[in-house]
Amino acid sequence: MISDFKQKTSLAVTLLNEANYIVALTGAGISTPSGIPDFRSKKTGLWEKNDPMVVASLSSFLNQPTVFFNWLKPLVKDIYFANANAAHKSLASLEKDNKLKAIVTQNIDHLHQKAGAKNVIEVHGSIAKLECLHCGSIVNFDEKIVSNFIDNFEIPQCEHCQQYLKPSITLFEELLPVDAWDSAVYHFQKADLVIVIGSSLEVYPANQLPAISISNGAKIIINTLSTTPMDQEADLLLPYNVIEVWPMILEKLNIS
């Protein structure tokens, strides 16, 4: 096992240079340096503080909207004021350089897009949109709506039918968005190198995506601070802070 930070980042550069079709899978750990809490960490994760089936399920939204939106409010505030960090920007630069073909993210925070990335596949949806489950209308969760929600607890309502609008995120009891999932599978089937950043690889079915690539002979880099179920299959483990390791890798790749 290579233990030295410089050696590991050099090996990452080699793997990136050798690959023709790179796909990234990102999880909460890429956004925690931006101030967005993750969901599953012991003591600090959102699910340690709240039962997800009580606060973040479709049933909660439909039957207890005040409970649901009370849970959502601090998360929206964290996301709305968050900025993309060096890891988000590094992936956007890799994409711009045509090395990275797609970013598949389990995050709902839209920070990859804030960093400038274009081909972002949000398999758990996005907080950037609101949808009406009654008439199907979709609107942006824009500055005015966010401000009214955070400052005055005005729950967003559909202009057409006056029903509460649901954030376009995948709640418990909901299926993943089909188009996003199909697109993710497509890219992982083509990948010859997978980069996992900040994902515990515990959440089904997104945690199955790297296995698709591995079964086709792809190599895998895992950058997390904790262990994952796929560590034994990784070609390189990067147990370092995401905002430290990726700028170093890009510097060695001569990508700004």
N, C-alpha and C positions, 0 to 999 in steps of 0.2 A: 504494500500500500504506500503510495506516495504521500508523504505527510507535509512537505514543505509547500507553503502558499504559492511561491513563485513557480515551483515545478508543476503544481497542479494547474495553475492558470496557463502555463505554457502548453501542457497537454490538452487543455480545453481549446486553445488556439489551433493546435494540430488537428483535433477532431473537427473543428469548425471549417478549417481550410480543406480538409479531405472530403467533406460532405457536399452533396449536390442539392439535397432537398431537406432543409432544416425546418422543423416545426417546434414551437414552444408550447408548453402547458404551464399556465401560471395559476397560483392559488393565493390565499390571503397573505402569505408571508412576503409577497412582493410589495404589498401595499401597507403593511404595518409601519414601515419607516415613514410613510406619509401621514401617519396618525390615525389610520383606520383600524379599529380593533378586529381581530379575527374571531371566528365563531367557536373554535373547539379547544383552544389552549386551556390547560388547567389553571384555575383561579382567575384568569383574565379574559377568557373567551366568553362571547355573548351567550352561549348555551350553558355556561356555568352559572350565569346570573338569571337566566330565564328558561323556562320549559318551551322549546320551540313549537311543540304541538299546541301550546296555549296561546302564544303570542305571534307566531309566524307561519300559521297554517292557513289554507284556504278557508277552512271553517271559521277561524278567528276573524279573518277579513269580512266574511259574509255575516257572521252572527254576533261578533263582538268588535265592531269596527273601532270603537274608542280604545279598547285594549290593544288592538293591532296598531293603530296609528300612534298611540303613546309609546309603544316599543320602537316604532319606526323613526320617530322624531329625532332622537339623538344620533341615530345612524345616518339619517339624511343630512343632519348638520355637519357631522364629521366628514362625510363624502363631499358635500357641497364646497366646503372650505379647504379641502385637500388639494395638494399640488402633486403632479407626477414627479417621481423621484429619479435618481440616477439609473436605477435598474429599468424602469419603464422607458426612459430615454435611450438607454443602451439597446433595448430590443427594437425600438423605433429606428435607430441608426442601422442596426443589422438588417432590418427590412428594407430600408432605403438603399442599402448597399447590395440588395438583391440576394443576400445570403439566407435570410429568414423568409420563408414562404407564407407562414400563417402563425398568428398568435391565438391559441385557444385558451380562453380564460374561464375560471370558475368564479371570478370576481364580478360584482355588479356595479363597480364604482366608476367605470368609464375612464379610468386614468390612463390606460394604454392609448386611447384616442386623444386625450389631453396632451400626451407626450408626442403625438404626431403619427402614431401607427395607423395604417390604413386597413389591412386585412385582419381585423380582430373578430373572432368568433366567440360570442358570449353564451356559453352553454347553459348558464343559470340566469340568463336575462340581464337586463340593465335598469338601473335606477333612473336613467336619463329620460325614460318614457313613462307615460301613464296610459292605462287602457280601461275602457268601459266594458264590463262583462255583459252588459245588457244590450247595448246597441253596436258595440264593436269599434267605436271611435277611439283613436289614439292621438294623444297630444304630447308635446314636450313638457317635461318636468322643469319648466323654465324658472328664471330668476324670480319673477313675480309670484308664481305659485309657491316656490320654495320659501320665499320670504314670508308670505302670508301664513304658511304652514308652521314655520319655525317660530315666528314672532307672535302670531295670534292664534295658533292652533286651528286655523281654518282648513278643514279636511277637504282636499280637492274633490270637486264634483263635476260631473259631465254636463256640459252646456246644453246638450240635447235632451237628456232624460233625467237630469238632476240626481242621478245615482252616484255613489262614491266611486272614484277612480282608483283602480288598483295599480300600484307600481308594476312595471313590466319585468318583474323578477319571478323566479320560480319558487313558489312557496311549498311547504310541506303539503302533501296530498295532490300536488300538480305534477304533470309530466314535463320533461324538458322540452323546449321549443324544437320541433321536428327539423326544421330547416337548418338550424344551428348545429344540431346533433349530426345530421347527415353530412354537413360540410366538414365538421370536425373529423368524422370517420374517414372521409375522402382524403383529407390531408395526412392523417396518420397512416393510412394505407400506402401513401406515396413516400413517406419520410424515410430517409436513410440515417438521420440523426434527430433524436428527440432531446429537447432541453426542458427539464422540469424545474421550475423555479417557485419556491415558496408554497408548494402543495404537499400536504401530508399523504396524499394518495390513499385516503381513507374513504372518500365520498364516492359512492356508486351513482351512476355508471362512469363518470369522468375518469375515475381511477383505472378503468380498463383500457383507456386509449393507448397508453404507451405499450401495452402488451400486444396490440395490433401491429405496431411498428416492429417490435422485437421479433415477433413471429415471422416477419418478412426480412429479418437480418439486420435491422437498424441498430445503431449504437445509441446509448442513452447517457446523458449527463444529468445528475440530480443535485440541485443546489438548494438545500434546506438546512436549518439549524438543528433539526431533530431527525430521527431515523424514520424511514418509510418502509412499507412492505416490499418495495422493489429494490432496496439497496443492494441485495446480493446479485441482482442482474445488471446493475449499473456498470458502465465502463469507466466512469469517473464520478466520484462523490466530491462535492464542493461544500463542506460544512461551514460556510462563511456568510457574513452579512451580505445580502444581495446588493446593497448600494456601495459596497467596497469591492466586491469581486468583479462585477461586470464592467465598470469603467476601466479596471486593470486589463481585462481581457480585450476590450475594444482598443485600448492603447497599443497592445501588442499586435492587434490586427491592423493597426494604422487606420482605424475608422474613427472619425470625429462625430 
